[in-house]
Amino acid sequence: MTAELVRGQNHPLSQSRLEIRISAGTPVAAAAALGDENGRIHGTQWVAHPGAPVQPGLEVSRQAAADHRLAVDLDAMTDAVHRVSVLLALPAANAGAGPARFGSVAAPFVAVTGLDGTEVASYTITGLDLESAVVALELYRRQGAWKVRAVGQGYAGGLAELFADQGLSEAAQLAAGIDEAVAKGLARSVQAPPPRTPEGDRSRQAAAPAVGPDQGAAPQGASGPVPPAYGGQPAGGQGQGGPQPAYGGATDPHAPSGGPVDYSHPRRQTSAPPPPPPAAPPAQPGQPARPVAGDATGWSMEERLYNQVWGMFEDLARTAAAYRSAVDFAESRMDKELEQALSDPRSRIGGQGDAAREAARARYTQLVDQARASLDRDLDQLVAESEVVEPALPPAFARWDNPCWHAYRVPMEIPMALRLGDLRLPEAESIRIPMLLRLPLERGLWIDSGRTDSLDGSFTDSHDMRRLAMDTAVAHAARLLAVYPAGEFTVHVVDPAGSGAQALAPLTQTGVLAGPPAQGAAGVTEVLARLTQRVDLVQMALRGGAPDALPPGFDTSQQLLIVNDFPHGFDDRAVNQLRYLVDEGPPVGVHLMMVADREESAGYGPLLDPLWRSLLRLTPVPDDHLADPWVGHAWTYEPPSVPTGSEVLRQVLTQVAEARRTWNR
């Protein structure tokens, strides 16, 4: 499996003979520098470049190109070599005959592969602007093993500045020699033929249209571009030159006309492609493109916004990971330089040691400032995107203060997802990413009412936590009721001691509950027995292949049970029924929302550990407890909150109750 690296991240190498494949949108010159254990280059003979493309264990391309393959044999490296840095430069930056900065071309892509082409690690070098040379990545030896690290360190001064930063005294002469060798290579290269006109190009293909759900598209909601069905064209797609072959131009020997084979299914109906996404307004020269709401892939605006939100989440995760990795790299480099300065006894006499320490700290500050500048540039783009995406979100994705709720109408279809709150990182306090959860629910929710320290330093006592937790549960339940069509979502409440009566008022007073909140041990037993029986009936019907054989009047809607003050009012039988609903309920439409403090159920011992692990834990106060699966950031979750004094919650629930009464008539 390929490791997709971000700036500063490393990955172990299990092979010694490798290829480094480089892909860029414009011709670039590729070079590789060999360094010792401190990363220093001992002379021009330690650099493989177009003028001297071969070094022990290393061979680079002899001329500039958009695609390169560098051959590396780590076993052939001398013992003095501990680092191999892969360098890229724009050859025409000084001549004025091409792009002068990486910010004006597509982001270069670098992959480390085996000799069979299997990718080991890859890195897309993003965040470049004025730089014309860049250290793409480095292979380095650590404790006898080799690793690869994504670097992405750019230099506006080109190769001369890059080599000078690596400590090479002949930096300017070597850069000039590389430019001269590249210029000679460009002069010897054959010029590409001019593009054919549409009239003269019979094989010219149009861009592949979007692929329908019946043509091998990605699952609904998957982020990223939708892959074509057969290597670039949908089955049976039409290009500008007529029907295009599905498998690279193969022809049918039995076809009378000898034309391309049509591999599309004869009875398959092709869905109409979705309307094109909204076009971005033209950007000012030298400025990034202005973001547009709904410009992600998808077959509806809802799906596009869903994918765009998750794209923002991934972008923030990666740019924060790159910043943290860069800071860690700067700290490790400073520590190494300080250790090297202190290990030399000569530096302890006079001011040499102080000068070395000051230089190390200055270098650390410079690297951190560069990383912060790159992070701020990415965050500015994300802020601009958030400012246009947030107002465009539908009610299921929007905050309670979004004006779309004032024009709310009970939907006719179930949405893709709903919003459970917001997510943020400490590096980007101004950016809130909507936390979207796919529907129908695949696991229950746990609103943790346990005592905790809030992130702002104020302590919340147990009484306030229970009240806030119940308010949060009501807000989640109200949103679930609001995003489902009338009659397709039913809410039950178990409140044994009646402590949640005040928080439950919006649900009880508007009449959206299936019945009054169950109180006392008898009420708990009755509700759990009814829902357990429902799960058993639906499971038997599905296993028997007769889903229509359910009893007359059976409520087929999705069911949500809100449990307050667990484990008060629950005996051993009720606890076992609750666990059964958690494990077996979601596949048949029965879901659970627990409002509980785990410590209060500690008397059950490890019996309830599977219960807590199977629920998605949310908190009524901001808490950094959610981790993403990509880089493992601890995201701060912020629960949804209704604006103080707003009646939006009651207005929405009133419409839901009226739609339910109309549907039941």
VEXKOLSE-415565 format. One record per residue (C-alpha): residue in one letter; x, y, z. Coordinates in steps of 0.2 Angstrom, whole numbers, padded with zeros to 4 digits, always signed. Layout:
AXYZ/...
***
This chain:
M+0000+0000+0000/T+0007+0017-0005/A+0011+0029+0009/E+0005+0047+0004/L+0017+0058+0013/V+0014+0076+0019/R+0028+0088+0022/G+0040+0082+0035/Q+0033+0064+0036/N+0044+0049+0034/H+0041+0031+0029/P+0053+0016+0030/L+0061+0008+0014/S+0061-0011+0013/Q+0070-0011-0004/S+0088-0005-0008/R+0085-0004-0027/L+0073+0010-0031/E+0066+0022-0044/I+0061+0039-0040/R+0048+0045-0052/I+0044+0063-0055/S+0029+0070-0064/A+0027+0089-0066/G+0016+0100-0078/T+0031+0108-0086/P+0049+0102-0090/V+0060+0102-0074/A+0078+0098-0071/A+0081+0084-0059/A+0097+0082-0048/A+0101+0072-0032/A+0114+0078-0019/L+0123+0066-0007/G+0126+0071+0011/D+0135+0064+0026/E+0127+0060+0043/N+0125+0079+0046/G+0118+0082+0029/R+0133+0092+0022/I+0138+0090+0004/H+0157+0088+0003/G+0159+0095-0015/T+0152+0096-0033/Q+0157+0077-0035/W+0143+0073-0022/V+0129+0080-0034/A+0122+0070-0048/H+0115+0082-0061/P+0112+0083-0080/G+0130+0088-0083/A+0136+0073-0072/P+0122+0061-0071/V+0130+0046-0063/Q+0137+0044-0046/P+0140+0028-0036/G+0122+0020-0033/L+0114+0035-0042/E+0109+0040-0059/V+0098+0055-0065/S+0091+0061-0081/R+0102+0070-0093/Q+0090+0084-0098/A+0074+0093-0092/A+0058+0084-0094/A+0040+0084-0087/D+0043+0066-0082/H+0059+0058-0074/R+0065+0042-0068/L+0080+0042-0056/A+0088+0026-0052/V+0094+0023-0034/D+0104+0008-0027/L+0106+0011-0008/D+0118-0004-0006/A+0130+0004-0019/M+0131+0020-0008/T+0148+0023+0000/D+0148+0022+0019/A+0151+0041+0020/V+0134+0044+0012/H+0119+0045+0024/R+0107+0056+0014/V+0101+0057-0004/S+0091+0073-0007/V+0081+0074-0023/L+0081+0091-0031/L+0070+0099-0044/A+0073+0116-0053/L+0064+0126-0067/P+0077+0126-0081/A+0070+0141-0090/A+0068+0152-0074/N+0084+0162-0077/A+0082+0162-0096/G+0064+0169-0096/A+0058+0156-0108/G+0047+0147-0097/P+0039+0147-0080/A+0049+0156-0067/R+0041+0150-0051/F+0033+0134-0046/G+0018+0143-0040/S+0013+0146-0058/V+0013+0127-0063/A+0005+0111-0057/A+0011+0104-0041/P+0025+0092-0044/F+0022+0074-0039/V+0036+0062-0033/A+0035+0044-0030/V+0047+0031-0023/T+0044+0014-0032/G+0052-0003-0033/L+0059-0009-0050/D+0043-0017-0054/G+0034+0000-0053/T+0025-0003-0036/E+0024+0013-0027/V+0031+0013-0009/A+0028+0031-0005/S+0022+0047-0014/Y+0022+0065-0011/T+0013+0080-0020/I+0024+0096-0017/T+0010+0109-0013/G+0012+0126-0006/L+0025+0132-0017/D+0024+0150-0024/L+0040+0160-0029/E+0052+0146-0028/S+0061+0140-0043/A+0071+0126-0035/V+0065+0114-0022/V+0071+0099-0011/A+0057+0087-0015/L+0062+0073-0003/E+0077+0064+0004/L+0082+0046+0007/Y+0091+0045+0024/R+0100+0032+0034/R+0095+0030+0052/Q+0102+0016+0063/G+0107+0005+0048/A+0090+0006+0039/W+0085+0018+0026/K+0069+0029+0026/V+0061+0042+0015/R+0055+0059+0021/A+0045+0072+0012/V+0054+0089+0013/G+0046+0101+0000/Q+0059+0115+0005/G+0058+0128-0009/Y+0071+0142-0014/A+0066+0158-0023/G+0085+0160-0027/G+0085+0144-0037/L+0099+0131-0037/A+0112+0143-0031/E+0103+0147-0015/L+0098+0129-0013/F+0116+0123-0014/A+0122+0137-0003/D+0110+0132+0010/Q+0117+0114+0010/G+0134+0121+0014/L+0142+0119-0003/S+0155+0133-0006/E+0155+0131-0025/A+0136+0133-0025/A+0135+0147-0039/Q+0147+0138-0051/L+0138+0121-0049/A+0121+0130-0052/A+0128+0138-0068/G+0135+0122-0074/I+0118+0113-0072/D+0109+0127-0081/E+0122+0126-0095/A+0120+0107-0096/V+0101+0109-0096/A+0101+0122-0110/K+0112+0111-0121/G+0099+0097-0118/L+0085+0108-0123/A+0094+0114-0138/R+0096+0095-0144/S+0079+0090-0140/V+0066+0088-0154/Q+0052+0101-0154/A+0035+0094-0151/P+0023+0094-0166/P+0010+0107-0166/P-0007+0102-0160/R-0019+0095-0173/T-0034+0105-0178/P-0051+0096-0175/E-0053+0094-0193/G-0037+0085-0195/D-0037+0074-0180/R-0049+0060-0182/S-0045+0052-0165/R-0047+0067-0155/Q-0057+0063-0139/A-0067+0075-0129/A-0066+0075-0110/A-0075+0061-0102/P-0092+0065-0095/A-0096+0061-0077/V-0100+0043-0074/G-0117+0038-0068/P-0120+0027-0054/D-0123+0012-0065/Q-0106+0014-0074/G-0094+0010-0060/A-0094+0027-0051/A-0088+0028-0033/P-0100+0026-0019/Q-0111+0040-0015/G-0103+0053-0004/A-0085+0047-0008/S-0074+0062-0009/G-0062+0064-0024/P-0065+0063-0043/V-0077+0050-0049/P-0067+0037-0059/P-0072+0034-0077/A-0079+0016-0080/Y-0066+0010-0093/G-0049+0019-0092/G-0055+0037-0097/Q-0072+0035-0106/P-0089+0029-0099/A-0095+0013-0108/G-0103+0018-0124/G-0097+0036-0122/Q-0097+0047-0137/G-0082+0058-0141/Q-0080+0071-0154/G-0074+0058-0167/G-0089+0046-0164/P-0090+0031-0152/Q-0074+0028-0143/P-0067+0011-0139/A-0070+0005-0122/Y-0053-0004-0120/G-0040+0006-0128/G-0046+0005-0146/A-0049-0014-0148/T-0059-0018-0164/D-0071-0032-0166/P-0065-0044-0180/H-0083-0049-0184/A-0090-0032-0185/P-0095-0028-0203/S-0088-0010-0203/G-0073-0015-0192/G-0077-0001-0180/P-0073+0000-0162/V-0082-0013-0150/D-0096-0006-0139/Y-0095-0015-0123/S-0110-0007-0115/H-0124-0018-0108/P-0138-0018-0121/R-0152-0016-0108/R-0142-0004-0096/Q-0150+0013-0095/T-0137+0027-0094/S-0142+0041-0082/A-0141+0058-0088/P-0125+0067-0082/P-0127+0079-0068/P-0127+0098-0071/P-0110+0106-0071/P-0104+0113-0055/P-0104+0132-0053/A-0090+0141-0061/A-0078+0150-0051/P-0077+0169-0054/P-0060+0174-0063/A-0046+0177-0051/Q-0035+0192-0051/P-0018+0189-0058/G-0006+0181-0046/Q-0020+0177-0034/P-0027+0160-0030/A-0044+0155-0038/R-0059+0161-0028/P-0068+0147-0020/V-0086+0142-0025/A-0099+0133-0015/G-0103+0116-0023/D-0088+0114-0034/A-0084+0096-0028/T-0089+0081-0037/G-0107+0074-0035/W-0123+0071-0044/S-0133+0083-0034/M-0129+0100-0025/E-0131+0091-0008/E-0118+0078-0013/R-0106+0091-0019/L-0107+0101-0003/Y-0105+0085+0007/N-0089+0081-0003/Q-0083+0099-0002/V-0085+0099+0017/W-0075+0083+0019/G-0062+0090+0007/M-0060+0105+0018/F-0058+0093+0033/E-0044+0083+0024/D-0036+0099+0018/L-0035+0106+0036/A-0029+0089+0043/R-0015+0089+0030/T-0009+0107+0031/A-0009+0106+0050/A+0001+0089+0049/A+0013+0097+0037/Y+0015+0112+0049/R+0018+0101+0064/S+0030+0090+0055/A+0040+0105+0049/V+0041+0112+0067/D+0047+0095+0073/F+0060+0094+0059/A+0066+0111+0064/E+0067+0106+0082/S+0077+0090+0078/R+0089+0100+0067/M+0092+0113+0080/D+0095+0100+0093/K+0107+0091+0082/E+0117+0107+0078/L+0117+0112+0096/E+0124+0094+0101/Q+0137+0095+0087/A+0143+0112+0093/L+0144+0107+0111/S+0153+0091+0107/D+0168+0100+0100/P+0179+0106+0114/R+0186+0120+0104/S+0169+0128+0103/R+0169+0130+0122/I+0183+0143+0121/G+0180+0160+0115/G+0164+0165+0106/Q+0163+0150+0094/G+0150+0140+0104/D+0139+0155+0107/A+0139+0159+0088/A+0135+0142+0084/R+0121+0141+0096/E+0114+0158+0090/A+0115+0152+0072/A+0106+0136+0076/R+0092+0145+0084/A+0091+0158+0070/R+0090+0143+0058/Y+0076+0136+0068/T+0066+0152+0069/Q+0068+0154+0050/L+0061+0136+0047/V+0047+0139+0059/D+0042+0155+0051/Q+0042+0148+0034/A+0031+0134+0040/R+0019+0146+0048/A+0019+0157+0032/S+0014+0141+0022/L+0001+0136+0035/D-0006+0154+0035/R-0008+0154+0016/D-0017+0137+0017/L-0028+0143+0031/D-0033+0159+0022/Q-0039+0149+0007/L-0049+0138+0019/V-0057+0153+0027/A-0062+0160+0011/E-0069+0143+0006/S-0079+0142+0022/E-0086+0159+0020/V-0095+0154+0004/V-0099+0136+0009/E-0107+0139+0026/P-0121+0150+0019/A-0125+0138+0005/L-0127+0122+0016/P-0145+0114+0017/P-0154+0113+0034/A-0147+0095+0037/F-0129+0102+0036/A-0132+0120+0043/R-0130+0127+0060/W-0145+0132+0070/D-0141+0150+0067/N-0141+0148+0048/P-0155+0158+0039/C-0161+0143+0030/W-0170+0136+0045/H-0182+0151+0044/A-0188+0145+0027/Y-0188+0127+0033/R-0201+0115+0026/V-0202+0096+0031/P-0192+0087+0017/M-0199+0074+0005/E-0182+0064+0005/I-0169+0058+0018/P-0153+0068+0016/M-0136+0061+0014/A-0130+0066+0031/L-0134+0078+0046/R-0123+0090+0056/L-0118+0085+0073/G-0108+0100+0077/D-0091+0108+0072/L-0073+0102+0072/R-0057+0113+0074/L-0039+0112+0077/P-0028+0123+0088/E-0018+0129+0074/A-0034+0136+0065/E-0045+0143+0079/S-0055+0153+0066/I-0060+0138+0055/R-0075+0127+0060/I-0077+0112+0049/P-0095+0105+0050/M-0095+0087+0057/L-0107+0077+0046/L-0113+0060+0050/R-0120+0049+0036/L-0138+0043+0037/P-0146+0032+0042/L-0136+0030+0058/E-0124+0016+0059/R-0121+0017+0078/G-0128+0025+0093/L-0124+0042+0101/W-0117+0045+0119/I-0119+0062+0126/D-0106+0062+0140/S-0113+0070+0155/G-0098+0067+0166/R-0088+0080+0175/T-0075+0088+0165/D-0064+0103+0163/S-0069+0114+0149/L-0056+0120+0137/D-0058+0138+0142/G-0052+0134+0159/S-0069+0136+0168/F-0075+0121+0178/T-0092+0114+0175/D-0101+0105+0189/S-0111+0089+0188/H-0128+0098+0188/D-0123+0110+0174/M-0116+0095+0164/R-0132+0085+0165/R-0142+0100+0160/L-0130+0104+0145/A-0130+0086+0140/M-0149+0085+0140/D-0150+0101+0130/T-0137+0094+0117/A-0147+0078+0116/V-0163+0087+0112/A-0154+0098+0099/H-0148+0082+0090/A-0165+0073+0091/A-0174+0089+0084/R-0162+0089+0070/L-0165+0071+0066/L-0184+0074+0066/A-0182+0089+0055/V-0172+0081+0041/Y-0183+0065+0039/P-0199+0065+0030/A-0215+0065+0039/G-0219+0049+0048/E-0201+0041+0044/F-0193+0045+0061/T-0200+0042+0078/V-0192+0047+0095/H-0195+0038+0112/V-0188+0045+0128/V-0184+0036+0144/D-0182+0048+0159/P-0184+0037+0175/A-0183+0051+0188/G-0190+0065+0177/S-0174+0075+0179/G-0174+0080+0160/A-0192+0087+0160/Q-0186+0105+0157/A-0174+0101+0143/L-0187+0090+0135/A-0200+0103+0134/P-0197+0108+0116/L-0200+0089+0111/T-0215+0086+0123/Q-0224+0103+0121/T-0224+0102+0102/G-0230+0084+0102/V-0216+0076+0091/L-0213+0062+0103/A-0221+0045+0101/G-0228+0046+0118/P-0224+0055+0135/P-0207+0051+0142/A-0206+0035+0151/Q-0203+0036+0170/G-0199+0024+0184/A-0193+0006+0182/A-0210+0001+0175/G-0209+0014+0161/V-0191+0009+0157/T-0196-0010+0156/E-0211-0006+0145/V-0201+0004+0132/L-0187-0008+0131/A-0198-0023+0129/R-0207-0014+0115/L-0192-0009+0105/T-0183-0026+0108/Q-0199-0035+0101/R-0198-0024+0086/V-0180-0028+0083/D-0184-0047+0084/L-0199-0045+0072/V-0190-0036+0059/Q-0175-0047+0060/M-0186-0063+0058/A-0195-0055+0043/L-0179-0050+0034/R-0171-0067+0038/G-0186-0076+0031/G-0186-0065+0015/A-0204-0058+0019/P-0202-0040+0024/D-0220-0037+0020/A-0226-0050+0032/L-0225-0038+0047/P-0241-0036+0058/P-0254-0023+0052/G-0251-0006+0058/F-0232-0010+0061/D-0222+0007+0062/T-0209+0005+0049/S-0201+0022+0053/Q-0183+0024+0060/Q-0184+0023+0079/L-0173+0033+0091/L-0173+0030+0110/I-0166+0044+0121/V-0160+0037+0138/N-0157+0050+0152/D-0149+0047+0169/F-0142+0029+0165/P-0141+0018+0175/H-0154+0025+0187/G-0170+0015+0185/F-0161+0000+0176/D-0160-0017+0183/D-0150-0031+0176/R-0163-0037+0163/A-0165-0019+0157/V-0146-0017+0155/N-0145-0033+0145/Q-0160-0026+0134/L-0151-0010+0131/R-0135-0019+0126/Y-0146-0029+0114/L-0153-0014+0106/V-0136-0006+0104/D-0129-0022+0095/E-0144-0027+0085/G-0154-0011+0083/P-0145+0000+0070/P-0147-0013+0055/V-0166-0014+0058/G-0169+0005+0061/V-0168+0006+0080/H-0155+0018+0087/L-0150+0024+0104/M-0144+0040+0111/M-0137+0039+0129/V-0136+0054+0141/A-0125+0047+0154/D-0110+0048+0165/R-0099+0032+0163/E-0092+0033+0181/E-0110+0031+0188/S-0111+0014+0180/A-0094+0008+0186/G-0103-0004+0197/Y-0107-0015+0183/G-0088-0017+0180/P-0082-0022+0162/L-0099-0028+0158/L-0103-0012+0150/D-0087-0008+0141/P-0093-0015+0124/L-0108-0003+0126/W-0098+0012+0128/R-0086+0007+0114/S-0100+0004+0102/L-0107+0022+0104/L-0100+0038+0096/R-0095+0049+0111/L-0100+0067+0110/T-0099+0081+0124/P-0110+0096+0128/V-0094+0107+0130/P-0080+0109+0118/D-0068+0094+0120/D-0053+0088+0110/H-0057+0069+0110/L-0060+0065+0092/A-0046+0058+0080/D-0046+0057+0062/P-0040+0041+0053/W-0027+0050+0042/V-0015+0058+0053/G-0023+0056+0070/H-0026+0074+0075/A-0035+0077+0091/W-0049+0087+0084/T-0059+0098+0096/Y-0078+0094+0095/E-0090+0109+0098/P-0108+0103+0100/P-0122+0112+0091/S-0131+0126+0100/V-0147+0135+0097/P-0144+0154+0098/T-0149+0162+0115/G-0167+0168+0114/S-0170+0160+0097/E-0187+0151+0094/V-0180+0142+0079/L-0180+0125+0087/R-0199+0126+0092/Q-0204+0133+0075/V-0195+0118+0067/L-0203+0105+0078/T-0220+0113+0077/Q-0219+0111+0058/V-0213+0093+0060/A-0228+0089+0072/E-0240+0097+0060/A-0233+0086+0046/R-0234+0071+0056/R-0252+0074+0060/T-0256+0077+0042/W-0247+0061+0037/N-0257+0050+0050/R-0274+0056+0044/
***
